[in-house]
């Protein structure tokens, strides 16, 4: 689909410059898309491994925790769960034009408390170990979501340039070039006719 423009030399020069700029933009976006895809696949792999590890550990902890809930009073279980000290901080880092999250968590494991049953102490220790993994998993999953959205946007832009803008610019440049050549031929013909009439 060609643009509706006046077929003159200024417009032709402007469109040729725009085409060069579109090619450059397309190449940059294509490179960005490839880099985002590489990073996305790496994130997916890391997230998958982390999720499998968390699920494996979580199922064991859940069984033990349910046993403790059935064995001990809610007050003892609630007190035991409140023992770990958790410090949480949030940072961001840049990947191209994306801002991705980085969660930092510091879990201070409580010492084994003598008046809390050993099974419950063990469950608390396991919860303290799995908590940083859960936070890391949420960080990875949010990063995957953000990178996937940016990848989709970049792909749409690449396709718009590749299949709409660049072909339209080429077609318009061809049209203007043909029109200018036609005008030039008609001018040459007119000059030849005038020359014949003068002689």
N, C-alpha and C positions, 0 to 999 in steps of 0.2 A: 504494500500500500504506500504509494508515494505521497509526500507532503504537498499541500497546495501552496506553491511559492511562485514568485515572478521569475521567469527563466532569464536571469542576467548573470554576468560574470561575477559580480560581488556576491550574489547568492550562492553561486557555484563554489567560490573560494571558501565562503562561510561553512557550507555543507561539507566540503572536503576536510576542513579543520575539525569539524564536529565528528566526522567519521574516524579520523585519526584518534581523537580523544575517546570515542566510543570503543575502539579496538584496545586502547591502552587500559581503559576501565574494565573491559571484559577480561583482559589477561590478569589484572590485579584481583578481580573478584573470583576468577577461576582458581588462582593460586590460593586465595583465602579459603575457598570452598574445599580444596584438597587438604589444606592444613587443618581446617576444622573437622573434616571427615576423619583424618588420622587421629586427632586428639579425641574425637567422639568415640571411635572404636576402642582406643586405649582406655578411656573412662568406663565404657560399657564392660570391658573385660575385668577391670579392677573392681567395679561395683558388683559384678556377678560373683567373683571369688569372695569378696567381703560379705555379701549377703548369705552365701552358703555357710561360711564360717559362723556368722551370727546366728543363723537359724539352728545350726547343729548345737551350738552352746546354749542357746536360749531354751530349746526343748528340754535339755537336761536340767537347767536351772528351774524351769517352770514346774517340772515334776517334783523336784526337791522342795520348792517353795510351797506347793499345794500340800505336800506332806506336813510341812512345818505349820501351815495355817490350820490343818486339821488337828495337829498335836498340841499346839500352844495357844494361849489366849491372844486375842487381837491386840491387847496392850503390849505384850512382850514382842510380838511380831512388828508392831508399829514403832516401838522404841528401837528395835534392832535395825530397822530400815532407815531410821533417822540418824544413825551413827556416822555414816560416811560423810566427809566434807567434800563438796564439789565446787570447784571454781571453773567458771565458763567464760570464755572471751571469744570475740568475733572479729575477724579481719577479712579483707578482700584482696584478691590479686587479679592482674589483668592478663587476658588472653586475647590478643588483637584488640578489638574494640569492646570486648566483653568484660564485665566485672563479675568474677566468680567468688563464691564464699569460701572462707577457710575458718573452720571452727576449732578452737583450742579448748580442751577440757583437762582439768587436773583433778583426779579423784584420790583423796587421801584415805587409804584403807584404815579402818579402825583396828586397833589391837584386839586380839581375842579376849572378849569380855567374859570373866569367869562365871557370872551369874546368868549368862545367856547360854542356852543349850548348845552343844557343839555342832549339831546339825544346822542350826540356824546361823551360827557363826560362819560355817562353811558357805552357806547360801549367800550371806552378805559379802563374803570375800569374792565369790563368783560374780555377783552383781557388780561389784567394783571393777572387776576385770572386763566385763562385757560392756559397761557403760561407755567407755571411750570408743569402742568399736561401733556402737549404735550411733554415736555422734558423727563418727567418720563416715558411716554409711549414709546418714542423712545429708552430709556435705557432698558426697559423691553423687547421690541421686539428684540433688538440686543442681549440681554442675551439669549432669547429663541433660536435665530438662532445659537449662539455659542454652547449652551448646546446641541441642537439637533444634530449639526455636531459631537461633541465629543461623544455623545451617540451612534451615528451611527458607528463611528470608533471603539469604545469599543465593540459594539455588533459584529462587524466583527472579532475582535481579539478573543473574547470569542468563537465564532463559529469556527474559524480556529483552536484554541486549542482543542475544544471539539470534532470536527468532522474530523479533519485531523491529527494534530500532535500527540495527545495522542493515538488514535487508531493505527497510524503508529508505534509509539514507542512500544506499547504493542505487536503488530504483530511481530516486529523485535526481541523483547526480547524473545517471544515464539519460534521464528525460531532459534535463537542462543542457547537457552536452549535445544531445541530438538536436534539440531546438536551436542552440547556438550555431551548430554546424549547418543546419538548414538555413538559418538567417544569413550566414556567411556565404553559402552557395548562391542564395537568391541575390545577395549584394553583388557578388562577382558576375552573375548573369546580367544583372541590371547595368553594371559598369560596361560589360562587353557590348550590350545593346546600344548604350549611349555612344560608345566608341565607334560602333558601326555606323550609327546615324550621323556622326560628325564627319566621317570620311566620305 
